[in-house]
């Protein structure tokens, strides 16, 4: 083996070691990113569950508000209807005189 070939082989060995080191670093980085992704997915799932719970509570409150508003509107409508009935009775009474 000539001197040039020995130098080329040494350079090749150094580059292969560098490549292996870089590959191991990338594997570690991928592992860290995978763990981070799992953590974020767990957090996202918990946030989605919280949002779903709040949405359910909101829907319940909205339904309760509609029902209570319905009662208020019913009372108001009854008052107006009673007033109209009294006016009609007064008109009938005036016609009968």
Backbone torsions as a table, in degrees:
resi	resn	phi	psi	omega
1	UNK	NA	132.4	-177.6
2	UNK	-81.5	169.7	-179.2
3	UNK	-64.7	-39.8	178.2
4	UNK	-62.9	-40.9	179.8
5	UNK	-65.8	-37.9	178.0
6	UNK	-64.2	-41.5	178.2
7	UNK	-64.1	-44.2	178.8
8	UNK	-62.6	-39.9	178.7
9	UNK	-65.1	-39.9	179.2
10	UNK	-65.9	-42.9	177.7
11	UNK	-62.7	-41.6	179.1
12	UNK	-62.0	-44.0	179.0
13	UNK	-61.5	-42.4	179.5
14	UNK	-63.1	-43.6	-178.9
15	UNK	-67.4	-36.7	177.5
16	UNK	-65.8	-42.2	177.6
17	UNK	-62.6	-42.6	177.6
18	UNK	-61.4	-41.8	179.3
19	UNK	-64.3	-41.7	178.2
20	UNK	-64.5	-43.0	178.3
21	UNK	-61.4	-45.4	179.2
22	UNK	-62.4	-40.1	178.4
23	UNK	-62.9	-43.6	178.5
24	UNK	-64.2	-40.5	177.3
25	UNK	-62.3	-41.4	179.7
26	UNK	-66.6	-37.2	176.4
27	UNK	-62.3	-42.9	178.1
28	UNK	-63.6	-42.0	179.6
29	UNK	-63.9	-41.5	177.8
30	UNK	-62.9	-41.6	178.5
31	UNK	-62.3	-45.0	178.7
32	UNK	-62.9	-43.4	179.7
33	UNK	-65.6	-35.9	177.3
34	UNK	-64.4	-43.5	177.2
35	UNK	-63.6	-41.0	178.5
36	UNK	-63.2	-41.9	178.2
37	UNK	-62.6	-42.9	177.5
38	UNK	-60.9	-42.6	178.6
39	UNK	-62.0	-46.2	-179.7
40	UNK	-64.1	-39.0	177.9
41	UNK	-64.3	-39.8	177.4
42	UNK	-63.8	-45.0	178.5
43	UNK	-62.2	-41.5	179.0
44	UNK	-63.2	-42.7	179.1
45	UNK	-62.6	-42.4	177.7
46	UNK	-64.1	-41.0	178.7
47	UNK	-64.4	-39.6	178.3
48	UNK	-64.6	-39.3	177.0
49	UNK	-64.9	-40.8	177.8
50	UNK	-63.4	-44.0	178.8
51	UNK	-61.2	-42.5	179.5
52	UNK	-62.5	-41.4	179.3
53	UNK	-64.4	-44.4	179.0
54	UNK	-65.0	-36.6	178.4
55	UNK	-64.3	-40.8	178.1
56	UNK	-63.7	-44.3	178.2
57	UNK	-63.0	-41.6	179.4
58	UNK	-61.9	-44.5	178.5
59	UNK	-61.3	-40.6	178.7
60	UNK	-64.0	-44.8	178.5
61	UNK	-64.0	-39.6	178.6
62	UNK	-63.4	-42.7	177.6
63	UNK	-63.0	-44.0	178.9
64	UNK	-62.2	-40.0	179.6
65	UNK	-66.2	-40.9	178.8
66	UNK	-63.7	-42.0	179.4
67	UNK	-64.4	-45.5	-179.3
68	UNK	-68.1	-37.0	176.0
69	UNK	-65.7	-35.1	177.2
70	UNK	-63.2	-39.5	178.3
71	UNK	-65.6	-42.4	178.8
72	UNK	-63.3	-44.5	178.7
73	UNK	-64.6	-36.6	178.7
74	UNK	-64.1	-44.6	178.6
75	UNK	-61.4	-43.8	179.3
76	UNK	-63.1	-42.2	179.6
77	UNK	-65.3	-39.5	178.2
78	UNK	-62.6	-41.5	178.5
79	UNK	-62.2	-45.1	179.7
80	UNK	-64.1	-40.8	179.3
81	UNK	-65.3	-42.5	177.4
82	UNK	-60.4	-42.0	178.5
83	UNK	-62.0	-44.2	178.8
84	UNK	-63.7	-41.1	179.3
85	UNK	-62.4	-44.1	178.1
86	UNK	-60.3	-42.0	179.5
87	UNK	-64.0	-41.8	178.2
88	UNK	-64.0	-42.4	178.8
89	UNK	-63.1	-39.8	177.0
90	UNK	-63.9	-39.6	178.8
91	UNK	-65.7	-41.6	178.6
92	UNK	-64.3	-42.9	178.9
93	UNK	-61.1	-41.1	178.4
94	UNK	-66.3	-38.3	178.7
95	UNK	-67.6	-33.5	-179.0
96	UNK	-74.0	-18.8	-178.1
97	UNK	-75.1	NA	NA
